[in-house]
Amino acid sequence: MEEVVKQLTKIISQEFGVDVRPRVEPSEHADFASNVAMQIAKQVERNPRAVGEKLAASLAATGIKVEVAGPGFLNFTLADSDLVAELVASVERPDEFYKCSTYQDKVVVTEFSDPNPFKVLHVGHLYTSVVGNAISNLIERAGGKVHRVNFGGDVGLHVAKTMWAIKQQLGEFDVVRLPSGEIAERMDWIAARYVEGTNAYEDSEAAKTEIVELNKAIYQLTAAGDHSSDVAQVYWQCRAWSYEYFDAFYARMQVEFEKYYPESETAGLGLETVRNNIKAGGYEESDGAVVFKGEPYGLHTRVFINKEGLPTYEAKDVGLLQKKWQDYQFDLSVVITGADITEYMKVVLKSVEQFAPTLSERTRHIVHGNVKLAGGVKMSSRKGNFLRAVEVLDMVAAEQRTATGAADEVVVLGAVKYALLKPKIEPGEIIFSVKESVSLQGDSGPYLQYSLARAKSILRGVAEAGELSGDLSSFDLDEFERALLLALLEWRQVLGLAVDELAPHRVCTYIYKLAQKFSRFYENDRVAGSGKVALRQKLVQGYVQVLEECLAILGVPSVERI
């Protein structure tokens, strides 16, 4: 197939002067098909059918079997010998054969998860952690140098509310009186204080006034690096617990971050930047605050510095973008968040565009909807009845234990990650079914892990039988061999599409279809002692290589046996 793409690209350039890499995909009517004739017809001002016929004639002269169908589709049928040659090449040189260079030598910063210290992780953080890591893996597979970073609010009203409630609970700010126990228990204690502080802020004017003043004090102590005062000691200890808790969760999820950016480190830079760009940079003073008016751009007005002289989330994001630029000089910054801040981010980026257009242009904001369990679970960290990230993992482990009698952490991770990555990343709701996630019969992570383990078992059987090599000169493929081989060769095209769109769900859709092809092959074609051991062994090797690669991109752990 790669030879087809190569020749077609060359002919398009020679015959029509158009520089394009055509997409060649599996088809119900042939081995592969391309609609490139219709894609370039307008550019060359020719009838698409005529373009297709011209391309087909030139391709046929190179020995490629092709027919023109309908308005200009090119349908390709490959000889068995050509297919087997590509199979051998893919197995022997997978990194070269399945190569994608979209981000070659590009520096990319991916920012995702973004939990706030002084709060526990909820299912939304679980989702963005899984999706952000998969997107990062896709970019790395396409040659990019990826820096995974994490941004969180260690200052702001939510911290002040929590700290106020801690003082009420302890009677005073005294680090010695903070609770002991496991880190998860301490974070549960802190989370309960956040709920209490939030309720007090809403219900009591006196408490609200105290929280606002405490908020100012926390900004001041972080800016000054104060670790000695009583309030500072409690603050820094609780913040340290938060990051310890985050680290433990990410380690469990097998997701690594290069750097945490706390808001306390971006707030000062954001504040200074906004102040320095009043009027000239698009920001303006309004009723004692500093705002950016987005209405001229079809957006809305947002406050960047409040009346208290403190930076808002908007200013902190301005500082974050500059921090990332200072640290990495990125070609692209990918920010993955919930869809609820879509319009917010548009205003922030439009404001930055006025004085640093490069930073705005190189930022890509990917948004997603809320995760809900099948049946619906509404989250509210303010009220304290949200679905925690660890609860999802625990529910999946319990379901697997019910179904199989045991809970394997590797399988639990595979179940959770694959289930979250299957849907397209978009603003709509993401429905997570605990029961479906652990199924060994359907479109699930454990099913794919099991399929991989079964393929590895076949290879072990061949090795034990001493049939590791053989004659590949017999190219008469049966329908199951051919279907699996064609599906394997499709991976290169799928990888390119997934990278272009930064869409992990493309990988999920592909490997489930691939696994089904392998299952039919396995059910109908014996490998060891078949007389076609060499060919079928190569097919199984190719399947293992491609499936392992795809699972690695998704962050789903591979298994040897289930």
Secondary structure as the mmCIF struct_conf table of DSSP 4:
data_model
#
loop_
_struct_conf.conf_type_id
_struct_conf.id
_struct_conf.beg_label_comp_id
_struct_conf.beg_label_asym_id
_struct_conf.beg_label_seq_id
_struct_conf.end_label_comp_id
_struct_conf.end_label_asym_id
_struct_conf.end_label_seq_id
HELX_RH_AL_P HELX_RH_AL_P1 GLU A 2 PHE A 16
STRN STRN1 GLU A 25 PRO A 26
BEND BEND1 GLU A 28 ASP A 31
STRN STRN2 PHE A 32 SER A 34
HELX_RH_AL_P HELX_RH_AL_P2 VAL A 36 VAL A 44
TURN_TY1_P TURN_TY1_P1 GLU A 45 GLU A 45
BEND BEND2 ARG A 46 ARG A 46
HELX_RH_AL_P HELX_RH_AL_P3 PRO A 48 ALA A 60
TURN_TY1_P TURN_TY1_P2 ALA A 61 GLY A 63
STRN STRN3 VAL A 66 ALA A 69
TURN_TY1_P TURN_TY1_P3 GLY A 70 GLY A 72
STRN STRN4 PHE A 73 PHE A 76
HELX_RH_AL_P HELX_RH_AL_P4 ASP A 80 GLU A 92
BEND BEND3 ARG A 93 ARG A 93
HELX_RH_AL_P HELX_RH_AL_P5 PRO A 94 PHE A 97
TURN_TY1_P TURN_TY1_P4 TYR A 98 TYR A 98
TURN_TY1_P TURN_TY1_P5 THR A 102 ASP A 105
STRN STRN5 VAL A 107 GLU A 111
HELX_LH_PP_P HELX_LH_PP_P1 PRO A 115 ASN A 116
TURN_TY1_P TURN_TY1_P6 PRO A 117 PHE A 118
BEND BEND4 LYS A 119 LYS A 119
STRN STRN6 HIS A 122 HIS A 122
HELX_RH_AL_P HELX_RH_AL_P6 VAL A 123 ARG A 141
TURN_TY1_P TURN_TY1_P7 ALA A 142 GLY A 143
STRN STRN7 LYS A 145 GLY A 152
BEND BEND5 ASP A 154 GLY A 156
HELX_RH_AL_P HELX_RH_AL_P7 LEU A 157 LEU A 170
BEND BEND6 GLY A 171 GLU A 172
HELX_RH_3T_P HELX_RH_3T_P1 VAL A 175 ARG A 177
BEND BEND7 LEU A 178 LEU A 178
BEND BEND8 GLY A 181 GLY A 181
HELX_RH_AL_P HELX_RH_AL_P8 ILE A 183 ASP A 203
HELX_RH_AL_P HELX_RH_AL_P9 GLU A 205 ALA A 224
TURN_TY1_P TURN_TY1_P8 GLY A 225 GLY A 225
BEND BEND9 SER A 228 SER A 229
HELX_RH_AL_P HELX_RH_AL_P10 ASP A 230 MET A 253
TURN_TY1_P TURN_TY1_P9 GLN A 254 GLN A 254
BEND BEND10 GLU A 258 GLU A 258
STRN STRN8 LYS A 259 PRO A 262
HELX_RH_AL_P HELX_RH_AL_P11 GLU A 263 ASN A 276
TURN_TY1_P TURN_TY1_P10 ASN A 277 ASN A 277
STRN STRN9 ILE A 278 ILE A 278
TURN_TY1_P TURN_TY1_P11 LYS A 279 GLY A 281
BEND BEND11 GLY A 282 GLY A 282
STRN STRN10 TYR A 283 SER A 286
TURN_TY1_P TURN_TY1_P12 ASP A 287 GLY A 288
STRN STRN11 ALA A 289 PHE A 292
HELX_RH_3T_P HELX_RH_3T_P2 GLU A 295 TYR A 297
TURN_TY1_P TURN_TY1_P13 GLY A 298 GLY A 298
STRN STRN12 ARG A 302 ILE A 305
TURN_TY1_P TURN_TY1_P14 LYS A 307 GLU A 308
BEND BEND12 GLY A 309 GLY A 309
STRN STRN13 PRO A 311 PRO A 311
HELX_RH_AL_P HELX_RH_AL_P12 TYR A 313 TYR A 328
BEND BEND13 ASP A 331 ASP A 331
STRN STRN14 LEU A 332 GLY A 338
HELX_RH_3T_P HELX_RH_3T_P3 ALA A 339 ILE A 341
HELX_RH_AL_P HELX_RH_AL_P13 THR A 342 GLU A 353
TURN_TY1_P TURN_TY1_P15 GLN A 354 PHE A 355
HELX_RH_AL_P HELX_RH_AL_P14 PRO A 357 GLU A 361
TURN_TY1_P TURN_TY1_P16 ARG A 362 ARG A 362
STRN STRN15 THR A 363 HIS A 368
STRN STRN16 VAL A 371 LEU A 373
TURN_TY1_P TURN_TY1_P17 ALA A 374 GLY A 375
TURN_TY1_P TURN_TY1_P18 SER A 381 GLY A 384
HELX_LH_PP_P HELX_LH_PP_P2 PHE A 386 LEU A 387
STRN STRN17 ARG A 388 ARG A 388
HELX_RH_AL_P HELX_RH_AL_P15 ALA A 389 THR A 404
BEND BEND14 GLY A 405 GLY A 405
HELX_RH_AL_P HELX_RH_AL_P16 GLU A 409 LEU A 421
BEND BEND15 LYS A 422 PRO A 423
BEND BEND16 GLU A 426 GLY A 428
STRN STRN18 ILE A 430 PHE A 432
HELX_RH_AL_P HELX_RH_AL_P17 VAL A 434 SER A 437
TURN_TY1_P TURN_TY1_P19 VAL A 438 VAL A 438
BEND BEND17 LEU A 440 SER A 444
HELX_RH_AL_P HELX_RH_AL_P18 GLY A 445 GLU A 464
TURN_TY1_P TURN_TY1_P20 ALA A 465 GLY A 466
HELX_RH_AL_P HELX_RH_AL_P19 GLU A 479 LEU A 489
TURN_TY1_P TURN_TY1_P21 GLU A 490 GLU A 490
HELX_RH_AL_P HELX_RH_AL_P20 TRP A 491 GLU A 501
TURN_TY1_P TURN_TY1_P22 LEU A 502 LEU A 502
HELX_RH_AL_P HELX_RH_AL_P21 PRO A 504 ASN A 524
TURN_TY1_P TURN_TY1_P23 ALA A 528 GLY A 529
BEND BEND18 SER A 530 GLY A 531
HELX_RH_AL_P HELX_RH_AL_P22 VAL A 533 LEU A 554
TURN_TY1_P TURN_TY1_P24 GLY A 555 GLY A 555
HELX_LH_PP_P HELX_LH_PP_P3 VAL A 556 SER A 558
BEND BEND19 GLU A 560 GLU A 560
#
